[in-house]
Amino acid sequence: MNIKNYINGEFSPPLLDDWIDNYNPTSGKVYGQIPNSTKEDVEKAYTAAKSAFPSWSSTSLEKRSQILSKIAQLINKKLPELARAETKDNGKPLQLAKAIDIPRAAANFQFFANAITQFTSDAHESIGLDAMNYTLRQPLGVVGCISPWNLPLYLFTWKIAPAIASGNCVIAKPSEITPITAYLLGEICTEAGLPKGVLNIVHGLGTTAGQAIVEHPGVKAISFTGGTETGAHIARIVAPMFKKLSLELGGKNPNIIFADCDYEEMLSTTVQSSFSNQGQICLCGSRIFVEESIYDKFKKDFVTAVSKLKVGNPFDDTTTIGALVSKPHLEKVMSYIENVSEYGGKILFGGNRVSVNNFEDGYYLQPTIIEVNDNQCKLNQEEIFGPIVTIMPFNTEEEVLDMANNVSYGLSATLWTNDLKRTMRISKNIHTGMIWVNTWLLRDLRTPFGGTKNSGVGREGGFEGLRFFTEPKNICIKY
């Protein structure tokens, strides 16, 4: 399947006629090509967006809301097609794409279709001074949205929806590894009646197309989700340009399990939070800390539960773990397994590539459990972003809190306990942007999403997203 850029409401090839092969991770075979766009293509997209901005920013909230709602409806209508495209491009189980990824993409548009109608300005009467202050929140102009490969349409729409809802025009770049659903979104936006130039989708490499978006002097804000090193690179570019910047980066999230938890619910959820989407979610609980008194029982039960997961063709309804997204990523994840003894770890389960019938060249890997005895080892300090988790015991609340915080990341944490006082203490003192207690990845789209330390800058979600894509302007009138 060959795809094109979506610029000014039309599909067009890259201006330099250069292309990149697109691989199917389930088979390891090339199944299409995408544009290898350059700064010339980004400039074309910017011209379209800049031209569309005056009209779109003046479009009524009701009209914007109607168009976003229509996009949401079309995503839901085309769910089977989009889910199959996502699975073929990413390698994730089809049932996961159907149940989570595509419905969430639709929900993103519907949420911001509603939210923009409730997004209010502030007013302050200066009593005694005979003055009134009111604050407008105005769109920025042309903004850049760059999204990753792990949740392609899910995270692509999470950025685009608040940007266009608040009146901006967008240059968006999906990952070059998983571009298909972004391409299909262009078709949906045209069908929904989104005006030309409001959304422009430029495909290509981060080092060329992505770099051009970040560097462009007319792009007023950058919203990026991806690796921490890339986020640091972007920050170095945009800081001297005084652009608004939102970075949602990596995580090395602790999953803290106390003996007083609801054990069976904890066990089943921990399997999910460890290996969902092949462990390729920044929110996965990749460091599992278990209270000493239940550690041996947990270790045995966890290995048994994980051994029942089926690695295989993601289009098979019985598959729970599909293919990793690319050969280079598989090799990176495997490097941690190959050096496990050097890192002081012991493999309790998994660690091997899997050969799937008729898909022998696909990028399949067993879910892997590694027991470690030092929180400072590379397995506990570096983001692996694959189906690998570590486990180790703890004795005291103070000990586990220290281990949980002693890492360069601070995105999320999961806590399992029925002790309310302990919940309050740990939740207050753990250094992450989000904490789930007795659950995992239970999301309310109204809440702020983001992390601390090397996990990023800023927040997405709810009104936080609309605030990021607008600029406050205060007006004072003396009467």
N, C-alpha and C positions, 0 to 999 in steps of 0.2 A: 504494500500500500504506500504510494507516494503522496506526500502532503505538501501544502503550500502555506506561505504566510497569509495572515488575514489582516489586511491593511485598508483602511477607509471603506470597510464593508465589503471588500472584494478579496478573493483569493488570487495570489500572484506568486510567481517563482522568485527566488532570490535574484537580485539585480546582477550579481556576478556569475549566475548560473552554476554555483558550486553546491554540492550535495553531500550529506552524511548518511552512511548506512545505518539502518535501524534494526536491531537484533531482537528476536523473540527469545526471551530467557528460558522458556520451557523446552525449546529445541536447540538453542544455540545457533540458529540460522538467521541470516538476513531475510527480512520479509518486506522491506520497503526503504525509502529514502526520505530525508527531511532536508529543508533548506539549511545550508551553512551560511547563515546571514552575517552581514558585516555592518559597520557603522553607516554605510550608505542605506541599507534597509531600515536601520533604526531612525535615520534622518527622515526617510520617507514616512515612517510611522509617526514620528514627531510632528511633521508638517500636517498630517491628517488630524492628529489629536488636537494640535493647537488651533486649527481651523474650526474644529467641532466645538471647542470649549465655550465660546461665548453663548451659543445657542443652548447647549446642554446645561450649563450652569444656571441659565435663566428658565429652564423647563420646570414646571410646577412639581412640587413634591408628589402630588397625586399622580401625575403622568409618569414620573420616574418610578413610583411604586408599582404602577400597573405593568410597566415593562419588565421590571425585575420579577414580579409575580408570574408573568407570562413565561419568562425564562425558566423559572422553577417548575412550572407546569410541564414545559416541554422536556426538561431533564427527566422528570418522573415518567412522562409518556414514553421516552426513548430509553428507559432504564435497562432493558435487556441488551440492547445494542451497545450502550455505553459500558455496561458491566463486562461484556465479552471483550470489548476493545481494551478495557483497563487490564483485564487478566492476561490477554495476549501480549500486551506491552510491558507489564510489570512482573508477571509471574505469580501474582497472589491468587489464592483460591477464588474461583468464580462465586462461590456462595458468600465469601467475605465482601467482594465487590458489590454484589447484589444487596446484601443486608446493611452494609455500612457506607462504603465509599460513595456510591452514586446517590443514595437517599440523602446523605449529608451534604453533597454538593447542591442538591435542590433546596435543602433546608437553609443553606447559607444565603441563597438568593431570596428565599421567602422571608427569612428572619430580617434581613436588612431592608427588604421592601416594606415591612411593617415598622422597623425601628426608625427609619428616616422620617416617618410621619409623626413620631413621638419625640424627636430630637429637638429640644427646646433651647432658646436663648435666655440668658440671664438679664434681669433688670434690677436696679438698686436705686431707691429714692434716697437722696441725700437730704434728710430732714434738717431744717434750720439753715441750709445753704441754698435753698430754692433751686435744686438741680436734680436731674434724673440721669443716671447712667444705664445704658443698655449695651449688651455685648452680642455682636453678630458672630456667627461661625460660618466663614465663607470657604468655598472649595479652593484648593491650592492652585489648580491649573492642570498641567500634564504631570502625571506621576508614573513611577516605574514599579512593577510587581514581578518579582522573580521567585519561582516556586520549585520545590524539589521533586524527586522521583518516587518517594516512598508512598505518598498518598496523592497521586497526581491531580485528579480533578477536585478532590476534597479540599486540598490546600490552595490550589489555583483559584477556586471560587471564593475561598475564605478571605482572600486579599482583594480580588476584583470587585466583589459585591459591595463592600462598604465604600470603596473608592468611587465607583460610579453612582452609587446611591446618594452620596454627598455632593455630587455635581462635578467631579473631576473627569478628565479623560485619561485613558490608561494605555501605556505601552507595557505589555506583559510578555514574559518569556518563561515558558515551561522548561522543565529539564529536557535536554536533548535525548535522554535515555528513554523517556516515557512521554512522547509528544502527542499521541493520537487523540486522546479525549479532549485536549486543548483545541486541536484542530476541529473536532466535532462541535465543540462549544461555539466556534465561530459560525457554523451553520445554524445552530440554535438561536444565536443572537440576531442573526439576519431574519430568521423566521419570526422571532418575537417582536421585530420592529425597532430594535435598538438603532438609533441614528448612526449613520456612517461616521467613523472616526472616533466614536466614544470609546470603543475597545479595539485595540490593535494588538495582534498576537504575532510576535516575531520568534521564529525558531532558530536554534543554533547553539553554538558553544558558549559557555560562560565566559571564556577568555576573550571572545570576540563580540558576539551580540550582547551578552550580559555586561561586559565591560563598557560597551558603547552606551548602553542605557544609563549605567551608573555615572559615567563621565559627562553625559550630555548636560550642558549648562542650562538648558530650558526645562529639564526634568526637576521638579520641585521637591520630590520626596522619593525615597526608596524603601520598599517593604520587601524584605528578603527572608526566606526560610531555607536553611541548609547547614553546611558544616561551619564549625567555629573558625577555622583558618580562613575560609572564604569571607566570613562575616567580618573578621579583623581587616582583611584586605579592602573590603568595601568601605569600612569605617575610615580607613586612612585616606581614601579618595574623597569621600563626601564631607568629611569634617571641615576642611578648609573652604569648601564650597557653601557651607552653612545650609545644607539641605536637611529636611526632616528625615529621620532614620529609624526604622523599626527592624530589629534583628531577632529572629527566633532560631536559635542555634542548637547545639547538641545537648545531650543529657547523659548522666550516669546515675540513674535514679535508684535510691534505696527502697527496698521492700522489707519493712520491719515487722516481724511476726512475734507476738508475745503469746505465752502459754494460755492466757485466758481468752483467746479469740474463739470465734465460731469455726471450729477446725475444718469441717468439710467444705464450708463455703469458702474459707480462706484457700484451701488446697486447690479447688477447681478454678478459682479466680487467679491464683498465682500461676497456674499452667497457662492461662490465657494472657496474663500480663507479662509473662516471660517470652512467649513464642508467637503471639498474634502477628500476622503479616510477616512471618519469618523473622521476628525480632527487629524488623526494620521500622520501628516507630520510636520517635525521640522520647516518648513517655513510658516505654517498657521498663519494668522493674528489673534491671540487669544485675543488681547487687542484692542478694537475698540474705538478710540477717535473721537468725532464728534463735529464740531463747533456749538456753542450754537444756532445760528440763524436757523439751519436746524435740530437740534437734535430731536425735537418732530416729525417732518415729517419722518425723517429717522427711528426713533424707530417704528413708525406705519408701514411703508412700509417694513422694514426689517423683522418684525414679520410676516407680511402677506406673504412675499416671502418664508421665511423659513418654514412656515406652509404647503407650497405646496410640499416640498420635501417628497419623499416616502421612508420610511424605510421598508426594506423587504428582501426577498430571493435575494441574489446578482446575481443569475443566471437569474433572471427575467429582461428583457430589460428595464422595466419601473422603476426599482429600482435606486434611486440616493444615498441612504445611506445603506450600508450593515451591517455586523456584526463587532463588535470590535474583536480584534485578539484573546483574551483568557479570561477565566473567572476571573483570578486574575487581569487582566488589567481592565476589566469591573468594578470589585469591587472597584478598586482604583479610577477610574473616578467617580463612584457613590458616593464615600465618600465625594467628594467636593459638590455634590448636596445636600446630606443629612445634611451637615453642613453649608448650604448657609446663613442662618440667622445669625449664629455665625460669619461669615466672613463679615457681613454687606451688603449682596447682596439680590436682589429681582428677582425671576424668572419671566421673561416676557413670555417665551414660553418653552415648553418641560420639561425635568427633569425626565421623566418616562421611565422605561423599556418598550419594545414593544414585544408583543407576535405575532409571525408570524405563520400562518397556516402551519402545518406539520413540523415546525421548532421551536416548543415551547421552547426547551431547548437551543436555540441559544443565542448569546450574543448581543442582539439588544438594542439600546438606542436612544431615541428621540434626535434630534439636540436641543441644549439648549442655550437660550439667558438669560444672567443674568445682570441686571443693578446694578452697584456699584457706591459708592460715594467717595471711597478712593483708590488711586492707590497703597497704601502700604498693602492692604488686601491680604490674601493668594491667592485669586482667580486671582489677577493681578501679583503676584510675583512668583508663583510656576508653573512649566510646568505641565499641566494636561494631555495633549496629547490625547485628545478625542474630541467628538463633543460638546464642550462647549466654548462659547465666552462671554466676558464681554463687556459692553458698558458704556461709561460715557461722559459727555459733557466737552468742554473747551471753553475758551473765547479768549485767545491770543496765538500767535505763541510761545512766550517765555514759557508760561504755559505748552503747550502740548509737547514742546521739552524737558522740564524738566521731565515730566511724562514718556515720551518715554524712556529717558535715565536712569531713576531712577529704575533700575532693574539689577539683577546680570547677565543677559544674553545679548548677543549682536550679534545675528545671522543675522536677516534681518529686514527690515521695508518696509511698503507700504505707499506711499504718494499720496493723491488725491488733485490736485490743477492745475489751469491753469495759475497761477502767476509764471512766469519764475524766477524772483528774489527770491521769496519765495522758490521755488524748489532748487535753488542753495544754499541758506543759510541753509536750513534744511538738505539737502543732505550732506553738508560739516560738519555739527555739530552734526548729530545724530550718536550715538556710535554703529554702526553695520557694519558687513562685506559686506552686500549687501543691496541695496535699489531699489525698483521698484517704478517708478513714473507713475501714471495713468495706471497701469497694475499690474499683479501678476504672478510670476513664469514663466515669459517669459525668457527662458534660451538660451544662446548661449554657446555651449560647449567649446569655446575658452577662456571664461572668468574665472577668479579665483573664486572658491566657498569656503566659510568658514566664520567663525565668530570671534568675539572678546570676552573678558571677559570669563565667564563660558561656552560660546558656542564653545570653542575649541582652537586648536593650529594648525597653518599651513593652507595651501590651497590645494584644489583639483581642477581638471579641466585644460584643455588646456596644455600648456607647464609646468604649475606649477606641474601637476601630474608627468610628465616625469622628471622634476628636482628633485622631492622628491625621486623618485625611482632610481636616479643615484647619483654618487659622482663625484664632479669636481676634476680633477688632472691637475695642471699647469706644463708645461714643458718649460724651458728656454734654448735656444740654442744660444751660442755666435759664430758668424761666422767671 
